Amino acid sequence: MTLGLCGGPVTDTRDEHSWPPPWFDPERYALVTPTNVQALAHPVRMRLLRLLREDGPSTATALGERIGQSSGVTSYHLRVLGEAGLVEEDSGRGNRRDRWWRVAREGLAFSFRVPGEAGDADQLEAAEQYLRIAAQVSYERVLGYVDSLAGRGEELSRLPWQLGEMSLSLTREEAREFAHRLVALTEEFRRDQRGIARGPGGPDEEDPAGDRERAVLQFQLLPDEHGGRGSR
């Protein structure tokens, strides 16, 4: 299993297939495995990483104001992320009082399939916690949109956004192929965002026509726990 978060792709499953998969570029994606996932297995650190990736560089003070935490708390969590190589100091900004932070890579990929990185019982527990937090973030995004519908009025008939679910019957090879194709399609629409955090100085600002909106693709391809044989 490989999970892409905050800009990374979602592909493959854990078995005999070798690492890395074709899409993985270490210059673009930070690799997280059970052996180093502890740095991410905390909701505050997940939120900080997402804000830095989506809105660009910021300070501990500004980030603390956005998530309702003190600058001391956010500074600590940013240092943990920095030690893990997920964020880095933006030396071109700030002064002695304010340290600016930025993401170290465009996206993040979590995988159980990296040779020698399977993890022990405690590390697998941390990996499970990380995935639980990631799932909660996705859930909250969906609920946030649904909660906004009543206030959108006549706009609803013109919106392109989608929520859906469909049942599939796939071999594991077909599941991998499906995921690879979806990633490839997504890359076509992300070509202008490669390596650039959204927000000030990013592609959202470079929109003379003013007709672009932020959007997020949430993708889960999972076994059907109610589908009998397919739930293995």
N, C-alpha and C positions, 0 to 999 in steps of 0.2 A: 504493500500500500504506500502510495505517495500522496501527500497533501500539499497543494499550493495555497499560499496565503498571502494577502496583501500584494498582489501582482504576480504571483507565481502560478504555474499551471497545475493541473490535477491529472495525473496519469498513473497507470500501471498498478500491479498488486504484488504482494510479497510471495515469491516462489523461486523457481530455478532461474529466472531471467536475470541477466547480468546488469550491473550498474557501471556507468550511468546510462540512462535512457537517452535517445537521440536529442531531445529538446534541452537537456540540462547544460547550461553554460555557466561555469563558476564565476565568470566575470559579471554576470547579470544576477545570479541567484545565490543567496546564502543557503548553505546546506545545513539542515538540522536533523539530527538522528536521536534515538533514545539516549545515547551517551552524552549529548550536550543540550538536551531539550529543557533541562531544569531552569535555565535562564529565561525561558519563555512561559513556563508553567505558572504564570501569575497574571491575574486579570489586569492589574495596573500596567505591567510591562507590555502586555498585548495591546492595550489601548494607546500607550505612548508610541509604540512602533507603528501602529496604524495611522495615528495622527501625523507623525513625521513623514510617513510614506505618502499619504494623501494630500497633505497641506504644505509640505516642504519644511526646511529647517526652522527650529524654534529653540527657546530657552526653557530651562526647568521652571522658571517663574510663570511664563506664559502657558506652558503645558499644564502646570498645577492648577491655574485658574480655570482652564477648560474642563478638567476632570474632577475638580473639587478637592484637590489635595494640596498640601503645603509644598513650597519649593524644596524643602529638605527631603520630603518623601520622594518627589519626582527626581531629584538629583541622585538619590540612592539608586533608584530603579534604572535610571539612565546609565549610571556607572556599571551596573550589572550587565545591561545590554551591551555596553561598550566592551567590557571584558570578554563577552561572548562573540565579539566581532560583528554584531548586528547593527550597531550605530557607531558613529564616530564624531569627534569634535569638528565643527566647521570653523577652521582656523581663519577663514576670510571674513568672519563676522565677529561681533561682540567685542568685549573689553575685559578688564580685570574683574569687573563685577558680574558680568553676564557671559556665561559659556553657552555657545550655540551648538546644537546637535543636529545631525542629519543621518539618514539611513546609509548604511555602508554598501548596500546592493539594491538593485531595482526591485527584486522580489525575494521570496523565501520559499524553499521547498523542504518539506519534512518527509522522510522516508524510513521504512523499516528494512529496506533492501540493501543497504550499503554494507559490503563485506566487512566483518569485524566490528560492526557498530550495532549489533542486535540489542545490546543492553542487558543488564541483570534485572531482577525482580523490582528493585526500587526504581530503577531508571524507566522500566516499562510502566510503572505506576505514574511517574511524572509525565510520561508520554500520553497516557490516558487522560490525565488532568489537562494537559495542553489541548488535546483534541476536544475535550468537553468544553473548554473555554471558547475554542474556535467555533464549535457548533452553536453555542449560546449567542455569540456575536452575530452569526448568520440568522438565527431565529429572531433576534431583536431587530435586525434590519427589516425583516419581512413584516413583523408586527408594527414597526414604526410607519411603514408605508400604508399598511391596512388601516391603521388608526387615523391616517390623514385623509382617507377617501371622502368622508362625509363633508369635509370642508372644500373639496375640489369642484363640486357642483357640475356645471355644464362642461368643464374641462375634461371630465372623465371620458367622454365619447371620443376624444381626440388623442388620448394618451397611448403611447406604444408599449408601455411596460407590461410584463407578463409574469403571471404566477401559474405554475402548472405541474402536473405529475402524470407520468404514463408508465405502464407496466411493459417490461421487455423480457424476452427469453433469449439469453445469450450464452455462448460458450465464453470461457475466460479470455480466449484469444480475441473473440469478437468484442468483448468489453474493452480490452486494451485498444483495439482498432477504433472503436467508437470514441474513446477518450482522446486518442491522438488526433483524430479528425476535428473534434471540437476545439482542442487547443490550437490547431493550425488555423481554423476559422477565426478564433478569437484574436490571434496574432495579427491577422489582416486589419482588424479594427483598432489595434493597439499600436500600430506602426509609428504613429506620431508621438506616442507617450514613452517609447523605449528609453529607459535610463533617466527619465525626467519625472520628478515628483510633481504631482498636480498642485494647483494653487498658484501663488505669485511666481511669475517666471516660467510657468509650465504651460501646457497646451490649452488649458481652460482660459488663460489670459490671451492667447494668440488666436482669437476668434473674431475677426472683423465683422462677420455677419451677425454675430450674437445669437446663433441658433444652436449652439452645442450645450449639452447638459451633462453633468456627471451621472454616470450609471455604474452599477455593479452587477457582474454576473456571478451568481452563486450556483455552484455545480456539485451535486452529489450523485454518484453512481454506486448504489449499495445493493447488497443482497436483500431480497424480500423476506423478512423474518416470518411472514405469514404464508410463504409460498412453498412450504414443504421442501422438496429436494433442492430447490435453488438457494436455500438459506445456508448452505454449508460454508 
